[in-house]
Every structure is written in C-alpha cells, then in structure tokens.
Amino acid sequence: MRKLAALACALLMAATAQAQVQLELKFARLHYIAYEPVIATVKITNLAGRDIELRNERQQHWFGFEINTTEGRILAPAPQDPEPPLVIEAGQTVTRKINLTPRFPVHELGPYHVRANIYFADLDKFFYSQRKVFHVGDARPIWQRTVGVPEGLPGGGGVRTYSLLSNRFPDHTKLYVRVEDKSSAAVYSTFSLGRVIAIDEPQVELDRQNELHVLHCSAPRTWAYSRIGLNGQLLARSTFMETKTRPRLRQAENGGIGVRGGMIETPAAAAAPGAPTAPGAAKLSARPPNIPTDD
C-alpha cells in the first residue's frame, strides 16, 4: 500500500508540474521563401493557480526555440540579449509574435521542425510546445538590378542588388522584393509587396538616390505602389485605382519618381518604426517587421 501511495503521489506531482505552463505554437503559413520573415505566434498560458514570473536563472534562458532540419541537424541561434522577465497572472495567456529569420539560419531550402520552450525557474523545469513544420523555398526572379549606394548614406560607397520575385500559391500569386549585397552575401530584407495579377508586368524605376519604386496590379483596376530603400526598408506604400487612365510610374526632371494616372485611394505614408531593416536579433517582446500582408 505504501508503494502504491508513493507512486500515486509521484504521478500527481508530475501531472501538477506538467500543468504549470502551457505553450501553443502556430505559423500563419506552411510555405515561405528564402529570407522572408517567418513569424511564429507563441501563446503562453499560466495554469499554476497563482501568478508566476518567467525569468533567466541557473544560466538558462527562460524562452527559446528548438529548430531541426530534416537531417536532424540542430540550428544554433544567433547571439541575442537576454529576454526581460515576464509576469503572467493566474489563468492568463500571453501571446507573442517572433520573427525567426534573424534568430536562426532558416534561409536554406527545405523543411524545418520547430518547437518553442519555456524554462520555469520555480520548478527548474522546461515546458515545450507541440512540434510544427514550415518549408522554405525560393521564388522565381522576374527583375534584378545592382546599384551603388550614394556617399553620405549608410553604407555609402557600397553596392546593393534589388530583385523582384514572383511566388505562386494554390489560389494566388505574390510579388516579393529582396535587397542584398552579393559581394558580402548579406541579405538586408525580403518581404512581400502583396498579391499580383497578370494584367500587366510590374513597373520598376530607380530615383536619383537609387531607391526602388514598384507599381504593380494587385487586383482588377487596383494598383499598389511601393518605395523601398537601399537597406531594405519599406519607405512608403499607397494604392491607386484605375479610372479613365491606368497608373504609370513617371520620372520627373529632378530625378524623382511619381505615379501618373488613376486616382489615389490610400495616400503614401512613411513606414512605421520596426519596418524591415538589416537582420538582427529580436526580443520576444519585439513586434515583427512592419511588412505588408494580404493573408
């Protein structure tokens, strides 16, 4: 009887420990293209029956990911600052969106197996999410141009290569832009400019600062205009509706680029803080890049 009681007590303690923290991991899509932001949504639920604090202790980071390739190779994360402690009230759920692209080398083509983990210092125990899979492929290049970076700008004297890429999904096609320095193999940014339909080829122009201007048909009689900087930033975005005239990119005498024709529906605006920039380690609390989406 004593052995049965001890076993029951051990099972109860194990069940209680397992129920302390619950993790849920999701991805918006199964397929991504190389260097595109891969956004993981992590939900952390406190089931301890009391407020808890998640913190680094015993040389353990309280939050992390485990990512494996199909061959079983474990990807090492990039160096990053420790996450600040997180307090979760009893019964509450905290949701975070984390861009895995700057944290892990997930740009090689193929599938990746991911699970999130939490270290709960009070129990000296790790908790894990279910394992999820996403695939990385590459898109079809449709335009490319290498330009110099003007002196006086960040990276002045260097070069950048702009590429437009097309990726077909089961029910739509998306247009992507990539900005890189091929001489140093540095990819500054890859992100979607939105859906594209085959009424007309995307229009592309470079202004006197070598910033990229793209105008493409995103829906019937609807055109999306984007301006992209030399370091991969989305500088402006607007929407034009086709009226009696179809929108077209035009170069002004001063070297600037504008849209002629059609009627503007959404005025261009500078990208908000957090727009795509050169890759760097992001905190758990940091929001993902301010990339345009149409999912």
HUPEZI-V75804 format. One record per pair of residues at least 12 apart in sequence whose ideal C-beta (glycine too) atoms are under 7 Angstrom apart, sorted by the first residue. I is the first residue (numbers start at 1). GAP is how many residues later the second one is. If there is no record, write none. Layout:
i->(I	I)
gap->(GAP	GAP)
//
This chain:
i->(17	17	19	20	20	20	20	21	21	21	21	21	21	22	22	23	23	23	23	23	23	23	24	24	25	25	25	25	25	25	25	25	26	27	27	27	28	30	30	31	31	32	32	33	33	33	33	33	33	33	34	34	34	34	35	35	35	35	35	36	36	37	37	37	37	37	37	38	38	38	38	38	39	39	39	40	40	40	41	41	42	42	42	43	43	44	44	44	44	45	46	46	46	46	46	48	49	50	51	51	51	52	52	53	53	54	54	54	54	55	55	56	57	58	60	61	61	61	62	62	62	62	63	63	63	64	65	65	65	66	66	67	67	67	67	68	69	69	70	70	75	75	77	77	78	78	78	79	80	80	81	81	83	83	96	96	97	97	98	98	99	99	99	101	102	102	102	102	103	103	106	107	108	109	109	109	110	111	111	112	112	112	113	113	114	114	115	115	115	115	116	139	139	139	139	140	140	141	141	142	142	142	143	143	144	144	144	145	145	146	146	147	147	147	147	148	149	150	150	153	154	155	155	158	159	159	160	160	160	161	161	162	162	162	163	164	164	164	164	165	166	172	173	173	174	174	174	174	175	175	175	175	175	176	176	176	176	177	177	177	177	178	179	179	179	188	188	188	189	189	191	191	191	192	192	192	193	193	193	193	193	194	194	194	194	195	195	196	196	196	197	197	199	200	202	202	202	203	203	203	205	205	205	207	207	207	208	210	211	211	211	211	211	212	213	213	213	214	215	215	215	221	221	222	222	223	223	223	223	224	225	225	225	225	225	231	231	232	232	232	233	233	233	233	234	234	234	234	235	235	236	236	236	237	237	238	238	238	238	239	239	240	240	240	240	240	241	241	241	242	243	243	245	245	246	246	247	247	247	248	248	271	272	274	274	274	275	275	276	276)
gap->(106	108	28	27	28	100	103	23	25	26	97	99	106	23	25	19	21	93	95	104	105	106	19	105	15	17	89	90	91	104	105	107	15	13	105	107	267	104	105	104	106	102	104	104	105	106	132	134	143	157	73	75	102	104	66	72	143	152	155	154	155	62	64	154	251	252	254	61	62	63	68	96	58	60	249	58	60	74	54	56	54	56	74	50	52	44	49	50	74	48	42	43	44	45	46	42	41	40	36	38	39	36	70	32	34	31	32	64	66	30	66	26	64	66	59	21	22	58	21	56	57	59	20	55	221	53	35	49	51	49	51	37	39	45	47	45	41	43	40	41	29	30	26	27	24	25	203	202	23	201	200	202	200	201	188	189	190	191	184	186	183	189	190	178	177	178	179	180	178	179	30	29	28	27	28	29	26	22	24	21	22	24	18	20	17	18	13	14	15	16	13	26	27	28	37	25	26	22	24	22	23	24	21	61	17	18	19	17	61	13	15	12	13	59	63	62	81	59	60	77	77	75	76	23	22	24	19	21	70	19	21	15	17	50	15	13	38	40	50	13	30	23	22	23	18	20	21	22	18	19	21	27	41	14	15	16	17	14	16	37	51	12	49	52	53	43	44	90	43	87	85	98	100	99	100	101	21	23	31	33	99	24	30	98	100	23	99	20	21	22	20	22	18	17	12	13	14	12	45	46	44	46	52	48	49	50	47	20	16	17	18	19	24	16	14	36	44	12	32	34	44	20	21	17	19	17	19	24	39	15	12	13	15	34	43	46	47	44	45	46	38	42	43	44	37	41	42	57	35	36	32	33	34	31	55	26	28	29	30	26	27	19	22	23	24	25	21	22	24	20	19	20	16	17	15	16	12	14	15	12	13	19	18	13	15	16	14	15	13	15)
//
